[in-house]
Amino acid sequence: MDAMMMDAMGKDMMSMPGMQAMSMDMSVMQQCMDACSACEQACTVCSMQMMSCAPACMNCADMCNTMMRAMMRMQGMTPAAMMAMLDACVAMCQVCMDECMEHADKSEVCRMCAQSCQACMDACAAMREMIVTAV
C-alpha cells in the first residue's frame, strides 16, 4: 500500500473511539498486511496442488484475507477486536503450517506455504505487540 494511503489510515485511526491512545507504527501494519497477502497466495497455491492439506490451506487463505480487510477498514475496530482477529489469524496459520510441514520434505509448495504461514504469524505477533504496547 502506498505511503499516502498508510498515512491517511493512521490519521483516521486516531479519530476512532478506543484508538486515540494508540500510537500505531504503520510500517508494522503494512508488514502484517503484506505477510497476510503472501500467506493467502501461498495457501491458495498449496491447496490446489496438495489435496491432503487443502482444507487447512483454504481456511488459512480465507483468514489471512479477512485479517487484511479488517486492517484496511479499521472503522469500528477496537484494540480488543483487532487483537482477537490477530490471534485467530495466528491460530489458523499454525494449523496450516503444521499440516504443510508434514509434506514439506516431499513438496516444495508445502514448504513455501509453511514458511509463509510462519512469516504471517510473526507479523501478526508484531502487530499485536504494538497494540498491547500502545494501549
Secondary structure, DSSP 8 states (H G I E B T S, - for coil): --HHHHHHHHHHHHTSTTTTT----HHHHHHHHHHHHHHHHHHHHHHHH-GGGHHHHHHHHHHHHHHHHHHHH-TT--HHHHHHHHHHHHHHHHHHHHHHHTTTTT-HHHHHHHHHHHHHHHHHHHHHHHHHHH-
